[in-house]
Amino acid sequence: MKTAIVEMKKRYKDRYVFFDVPPILSAADAIAFSPLVDCILIVVQAASTSIRDVKKTLEMIPKDKFLGFVLNRQRSPIKGYYKYH
């Protein structure tokens, strides 16, 4: 896998490659992957992922690789959110 990732980085310098791995708290895949990737995005499920789990996850990943969060399965607009029409 390491060879494949290095090859993709060389071949696709102008693109982003995302790897969808199991949740950090349920499997070791993401932790094993972390040395091979440039950044880590954490997906949190609206109304489901606990703050406690988010904090535990952040403690387990390299701080310098954390890019941010993706909010998944948000059913209604977030208060204060606006849309362009």
C-alpha positions in Angstrom: 0.0 0.0 0.0 2.9 2.4 0.8 4.2 1.9 -2.7 0.8 2.7 -4.2 0.4 5.8 -2.2 3.9 7.1 -3.0 3.1 6.4 -6.7 -0.2 8.3 -6.6 1.5 11.3 -5.0 4.1 11.4 -7.7 1.6 10.8 -10.6 -1.2 13.1 -9.4 0.5 16.2 -8.0 -2.3 18.5 -9.1 -5.1 16.3 -7.6 -6.4 15.2 -4.2 -6.7 11.5 -3.4 -9.0 10.5 -0.6 -8.9 7.2 1.3 -12.1 6.2 3.1 -11.0 4.1 6.1 -13.0 2.7 9.0 -13.5 5.0 12.0 -10.4 5.4 14.1 -12.1 4.2 17.3 -13.3 1.0 15.7 -10.2 -0.2 13.7 -6.5 0.5 13.5 -6.5 1.2 9.7 -6.5 5.0 10.0 -3.7 5.1 12.5 -1.6 2.8 10.3 -2.4 5.0 7.3 -1.6 8.3 9.0 2.2 8.2 8.3 1.5 7.7 4.6 -0.9 10.6 4.0 -0.5 14.4 4.0 -3.7 15.3 5.8 -6.6 13.7 7.7 -10.2 14.7 7.5 -12.5 13.4 10.2 -16.1 12.6 9.3 -18.6 13.1 12.1 -22.3 12.1 11.9 -24.8 14.7 12.8 -26.7 14.0 16.0 -24.7 10.7 16.5 -21.0 11.2 16.9 -20.3 12.2 20.5 -18.0 15.0 21.5 -16.2 12.5 23.7 -15.5 10.3 20.6 -14.3 13.3 18.6 -11.9 14.3 21.4 -10.6 10.7 21.7 -10.1 10.6 17.9 -8.2 13.9 17.9 -5.9 12.6 20.6 -5.0 9.6 18.4 -4.0 11.3 15.2 -0.9 13.4 14.5 -1.9 17.0 15.2 0.1 18.4 12.2 -1.9 16.2 9.8 -5.4 17.1 11.0 -7.1 19.2 8.3 -10.7 19.4 9.6 -14.1 17.9 9.9 -16.8 16.8 7.4 -20.3 16.8 8.8 -22.3 13.9 7.5 -26.1 13.2 7.5 -27.2 16.7 8.6 -31.0 16.6 8.0 -32.0 20.2 8.5 -30.1 23.4 8.0 -27.8 24.4 10.8 -29.1 27.4 12.8 -27.6 30.5 11.3 -26.7 28.8 8.0 -27.8 30.6 4.9 -28.2 29.5 1.3 -27.7 31.4 -2.0 -30.8 31.2 -4.3 
